[in-house]
Amino acid sequence: MANYVFGVDIGGTTVKLGLFDINGNVLDKWEIPTRTENSGTKILPDIAESIQAKIAEKGIAKDDVAGVGVGAPGPVDGDGVVHKAVNLGWNQFNLKKELTTLLDGMHVEGGNDANVAALGEMWKGGGQGHKNLVAVTLGTGVGGGIIINGKIMTGATGAGGEIGHIHVEDHETEACGCGNYGCLEEYASATGITRLANRALKASDKDSVLRNGEVSAKTVFDAVKAGDELAIEVAKQFGDYLGKGLGIIAGVINPEIFVIGGGVSKAGEVLFDYIKPSFEATAFHACKDTAFALATLGNDAGIYGAAKMVLD
């Protein structure tokens, strides 16, 4: 039986790699640059070269490696086919097949990065002990990963879990990055919270520490913790939108737990004070007791989840 597995998380700037034992203990982790020039043609060869170098460095026999799991920023279906990854310059191709060839036949699994990170949080992070969960990443955008009975829900073309583009507002006049209007991402992401705060500052003469410097998701929640009234109003708006969105998801997925990660989650459990009231007011009665937890793996969730894909 193989004793090692590699997890790879491809980002727009760097590729994170991890070497694990089959129990999920990380033995080594490192990064290489993501070379996106020439339509990203150098990314997979760079990954293969780095993994082969690590195998040689550690003196690991090739047949002692269970395989390599890869998370990529775009829709990836259950067969490992990437259906366009704009940030990397990739069009449609079979990631699993190409990397297997580059690694001389080694077993490879591929998935969407947010889905893969959700699997990591289920395995070794904030979702441990649960087999049905939704991971929500509140960063520049809103990402999501859905795990059902311990398996990633990919959907037909790998676009399952795109929760940031659930429609939650009919009267939005500013377009989301996806081209639609009123997406959850426009209110619950770090940039969305900043947008809500700037709108609140413009619409009100209320005194606020937010008028004294940079407005960001962090400064908003720092102000909330300090009791700033206008910041609290913004947090309520954020929570109303996100709670409503998660209520919709709960009625479809019925998860045991929502695991909240991304940069905004650094505000801590105060987020739940604003999310839960809206969630409980809108969720189907059988879903109202869904648990909430903070993600714990941070930027390593992707490599953990990628490794877990292989072991599954």
N, C-alpha and C positions, 0 to 999 in steps of 0.2 A: 504493500500500500504506500502511495506517495506521502511524503511528510511536509511538503512545502506548497505554497500557492502565492501567486503575485496578484496584487490589486493595482489598477491604473486608473487615474482620474485625469482626463484631458481638459484643461482649462484654456482660456483664450491667450494667456500669457505664459503659464507654466504647465507642465505635465507632472502630477504627483504620482509617485510609485511606492509601493510597499511590498515587502517580503514578509509573509506570515507562515506560522505553522498551521496545521489543520485544525487546531483548537481555537484559532483566532488571535493568537498572541503575535503582536507585531515584532519582528526580529530586526528589521531595518526599514528605513524610509528615506527617500531622497526626491529631488526634483531635477527636471531638465527643461530647457526652454521649449516653448511651443513655436515651431517655425511654420508660420502660416503662409509664407510666400509660395508662389507657384501653385496656388490652389491647395495648399496644405499637403503636397505630395511627400514632404519629408517627415511628416509627423510619425507615421507608423514605422518607417525604417529606423527613426531615432529611438522609438520605444523598444523595438526588437533588439537593437544594438545595446541599449542600456540594460535590458533584462539579461541578455547573453553575457554581458560584462559582469553583472552581479553574480550570475551562476558560476562563472569562472573564479571570481574573487572569493566566493564562499566555498568553493570546492564541492558544489552540489552536483550530483549526477542528474542528467536530464530526465531519466525515468523516475526520479524522486520528486518531480514537480507535477502536481495535479493539473496545473494549467494557469492561464492568465485571464483575469476578468478586466473588462474595460468599460468605464463610463464616459460617454461623449455628450457634448452640449447640443443635442438635437434629437429628433425622433429616431429611435432605433427599435425595429420590430423584433419579434421573438426569434427570428432566424439570424439576427445580427446584421441586418441590412440598415444602413443609415439612410434616412429619407431627408437629406440635406442638413448640413450643419453650417449655417451662414457665418458664424464667428471664425470658423476654421477654413472656410473656402471650399468645403466639401459639397459635392452633389451626391446623388444616390449611388451607393456602392456597398458591397458586402464586407464590412469591417472584419467580421469573424473569419471569413475565408482568406482575406488578404494578410491579416496578421498571422494566421496559422501558417501560411506559406513562408512568411518572413522568419518565423520561428521554427522552421524545419519540421512542421507537422505537430507542434505542441498544441494541446487543447486550448481553445479560446472561447470566451463568452463575451457578448457585448450588450450594453443597455444604455438608456438615457441617463445622464448624470444625476438628475434629481431623483429618479426612481431608484437608481443604484444607491444613492446616499440614504434614501429611506430604508432600504434593506440593511444598510450598515447600522442605522439607528435601532432597527428592530433586533439586530443580532447582538450588538455590543454597546448600544447607547441608551438614549432616553426611552426607547420602546421595548427594552428587554422584558421578556415574559409575556409578550403579546404577539399574536399571529395575524391580527387584523388591525391595521393602523394607517393613518394618513400623516405623512410628514409634510410640514409646511415651512418653506424657506422664505423668510422675509428679508430680502436684500435689496439690491437695485431694482429688482422686479419681485414678483411673487411666484415661487416655484412650488411644485408639489410632487409627491411620490406616494403611490397607493399600493399597499401590501394586503393581499387577501389570502388567507390560509397559508401565510408564510411565503407567498410568491408575488413577484412584481406583476401588477396589472399593466400591460404594455398597450393594449388596444390594437386595432388593425394595422396601423402604420407606426406604432411606437409613440403616438401623441397622447396616450392616456396619462392623466395626472396633471394636465395643464390647467390647474385650478386658478391661476392668476387671471385667466381670461373668462371666468364666469361673469356674466352681466349682472351688476348690482345697482346700477343707477341709470334711469331713463333720461335724465335731463343734463347730462354731461356734454359740454361743447368742445372740450379739448380731447384730441384723439389719443388713444393708447398707442404704444409702440407697435402693436399688432395691426393697427388701422381701424379698429372698432372704437366705440365710445362707451364709457361707463363700466369698464372692466374692474374687477377687484384690485388688480395691480395698481390702478390709478389712485387708490386710497390706502392700501394696506402695506405697500412697499416702503422702503426708506424714502424714496423720492416722492411717493404718494403722500406720506405723512408731512413731508416738507411742503408739498403743494397745499395740503389742507391748512397748515399753519400760516402760510403766506396769505392765503385767502382770508383766514380769520383775522389776521392782523390788519388787512386792508379794509375789512368790513366793520371793524370795531375800533372804538377809541379806548378800550379797556387797557389799563396799565398792565404790562407784562415784561418779564425779564427777556422774553424773546425779541423785544424791540432793541435790545442793547448789544446784539452781536449776531453771529452766524446762526441761521435757522437750519436745523437738521433734525432727523429723527432722534438722535442722541440728546440734543439740547431740549427738544420738546419733552422727552421723558425725564430728563434731569429736572426740568421745571415742574413737571407733574409731581415728582417726589418732594419738591420744595413747596407744593401747595399753590402754585401759580394758577389762577382761575382760568385764564384764556388757554393755557396749555392743557388743562383738564378738559376743557370743551373740545379741543382738538383730539385728545385721547379718546373721548367718548364717541366722536365721529368715526375715528379709526376703528374702534371696537364695534360700533354698530355695523359698519360695512363688513368687517372680517367675521364677526359673529354670525351675521346673516349668511355670508358665503359658506361658512363651515356648517351651518344648519342645513343648507341645501345639500352639501356633500354628504352629511350624515344620513339624510333620508335616502340616499342612493347607495352608499357604501356600508353604512352601519358599522363604523370602526369601533374597536374597543377604546382607542386612544388617539388623540391628536398630539403629535410631537412637533413643537415649534422651534425652528432654528433660524439661522441667518443673522446678519448683523443687528437687526432690530431686536432680536431675542436677548441681546446682551443687557437690555433694560431689566430683565429678570421677570419674576412672577407677577410684578405689578401689571404686566400686560393682560394677565388673565382676569384682573379686576374689571377690565373694560371689554374684553371679548366675551366672557361667560354670560353676562346679562342678556346681550343680544342673541347669543347662541341659544340659551334656554328659552327665550321668548319666541323663537322662530322654528326650532328643531321639532321634528315629529316626536310625539310623547315617548315612544320606545327608545329614542336616541338621546333624550335630555341628560342622561347621566354619563354620557361619554367623558372619559377622563382627559385631562390636559397635562402635558409635561414639557419641560424644556429639553431640547436636544443637548447631548453632552459630548459628542465626538468632534464638533467644530469642523475645521477644514479636512479632517481625516475621515469623515463619514464616507466619502466616495471610495477611498481605497479599501476600507473595510467591506463595504457593500459589494465592490467588484470582486474581492476575494471570495465572499460568500456565494456569489453567483456560480462560481466554478465548483465550490464544494456541494452545492445543491444539485 
